[in-house]
């Protein structure tokens, strides 16, 4: 009977168990923390916030994650989106506080949000303008490659190349001492 046998039912082959999603996620924590620190520009509370958000998003999406895929690239892309979201939320909060007349000299608020924007700019500084635009449109705005290509008047393959180079530059920055 074709296709009826499996390795798991073969008495001569030991059963292979795949690690659980939680175990895989736990194994990725050290590299994820290093990646978050590289995105933020240093280890600390912001990097910890990014890691926490990535873990929360990963856990919420665990049922839809294809276990055959590598987890690390997905976590890195999620970390970038989480960092961008964190910076934008802070900038929005600063704008709201400024409209309400919040004290600009307080430790929280606009001064911290300006610092967060500067940190994001620093994290994305290795990228040229097109790479940055493609990366933000894809990871933050959730635009498709086709939509980005149309908006920027580029071929879809060119958009994919820019996205690949941007990710590679950010990863190389992370791996430098």
C-alpha positions in Angstrom: 0.0 0.0 0.0 1.7 3.2 -1.2 2.2 6.0 1.3 0.9 3.9 4.2 4.1 3.4 6.1 5.8 5.9 8.4 9.0 6.0 10.3 7.1 6.3 13.5 5.5 2.9 13.0 8.8 1.1 11.9 10.0 -0.9 14.9 13.6 -0.7 13.8 13.7 3.2 13.8 13.4 5.1 17.0 10.6 7.6 17.1 11.8 11.1 16.6 10.2 13.8 18.7 10.3 17.4 17.7 10.9 20.0 20.4 7.8 22.0 21.4 7.2 25.5 20.3 8.0 26.7 23.8 11.3 24.8 23.9 12.3 26.2 20.5 11.3 29.7 21.7 13.4 29.3 24.9 16.4 28.1 22.9 16.2 31.3 20.8 16.1 33.7 23.8 19.9 34.5 23.9 20.2 35.3 20.2 16.9 37.2 20.3 18.2 39.3 23.2 21.4 40.1 21.3 19.4 41.1 18.2 17.1 43.3 20.2 20.0 45.1 21.8 21.6 45.6 18.4 18.3 47.1 17.1 17.9 49.4 20.1 21.6 50.3 20.1 22.4 48.8 23.6 21.1 46.3 26.1 18.7 47.6 28.6 15.0 48.2 29.3 14.1 49.0 25.7 15.8 45.8 24.4 14.0 43.9 27.2 10.7 45.5 26.1 11.3 44.4 22.5 12.1 40.8 23.6 9.0 40.7 25.8 6.8 41.9 22.9 8.3 39.4 20.5 7.7 36.6 22.9 4.1 37.7 23.4 3.5 37.9 19.7 5.2 34.6 19.0 3.2 32.9 21.7 -0.1 34.3 20.4 0.8 33.1 16.9 2.2 29.7 17.8 -0.7 27.8 16.4 -0.3 29.3 13.0 3.5 28.9 12.9 4.8 26.2 10.5 7.0 24.0 12.7 9.1 23.0 9.7 10.3 26.6 9.3 13.3 28.2 11.1 12.1 30.2 14.1 15.0 32.7 14.3 14.4 34.7 11.1 10.7 35.0 12.0 11.7 36.3 15.5 14.1 38.8 14.1 11.6 40.2 11.7 9.1 40.4 14.6 11.7 42.2 16.8 12.2 44.8 14.1 8.4 45.4 13.9 8.1 45.5 17.7 10.9 48.1 17.9 9.3 50.2 15.2 5.9 49.9 16.9 7.4 50.9 20.3 9.1 54.0 18.9 6.0 55.0 17.0 3.8 54.6 20.1 6.2 56.7 22.1 6.2 59.4 19.4 2.4 59.4 19.3 2.3 59.6 23.1 4.7 62.5 23.0 2.5 64.3 20.4 -0.6 63.7 22.6 1.2 65.0 25.7 2.5 68.0 23.8 -1.1 68.9 22.8 -2.2 68.6 26.3 0.5 70.9 27.5 2.6 68.3 29.4 5.7 69.5 31.1 8.5 69.1 28.5 11.1 69.0 31.3 9.7 65.8 32.9 11.8 62.6 32.6 8.9 60.8 30.9 7.3 62.0 27.8 8.7 64.0 24.9 12.4 63.9 25.9 12.3 60.1 26.2 10.4 59.8 22.9 12.9 61.9 21.1 15.6 59.6 22.5 13.6 56.6 21.2 13.3 58.1 17.8 17.0 58.8 17.7 17.7 55.2 18.8 15.6 53.9 16.0 17.4 56.2 13.5 20.7 54.9 14.8 19.5 51.3 14.5 18.5 51.9 10.9 21.5 54.0 10.0 23.4 51.3 8.1 20.6 51.3 5.5 20.3 53.5 2.5 17.1 55.4 1.9 15.5 52.9 -0.4 16.4 49.9 1.9 15.0 51.8 4.9 11.7 52.7 3.0 11.2 49.1 1.8 12.0 47.7 5.3 9.6 50.0 7.1 6.8 49.5 4.5 7.1 45.8 4.7 7.7 45.1 8.4 5.9 48.0 10.0 3.1 48.9 7.6 2.6 45.3 6.5 2.6 46.2 2.8 3.1 43.4 0.3 6.1 43.3 -2.0 3.7 44.0 -4.9 2.3 47.1 -3.1 5.8 48.4 -2.3 6.9 47.8 -5.9 4.0 49.8 -7.2 4.4 52.6 -4.7 8.1 53.0 -5.4 8.0 52.2 -9.1 10.3 49.3 -8.7 10.3 45.7 -9.9 9.1 43.2 -7.3 12.5 41.4 -7.5 14.2 44.7 -6.8 12.0 45.2 -3.7 12.9 41.7 -2.5 16.6 42.5 -3.1 16.4 45.7 -1.1 14.5 43.9 1.7 17.1 41.1 1.8 20.1 43.6 1.9 18.4 45.7 4.6 17.9 42.6 6.8 21.5 41.5 6.1 23.0 44.8 7.0 21.1 44.9 10.3 22.2 41.3 11.1 25.8 42.1 10.3 25.7 45.1 12.6 24.4 42.9 15.3 27.2 40.3 14.9 30.0 42.9 15.1 31.5 43.2 18.6 
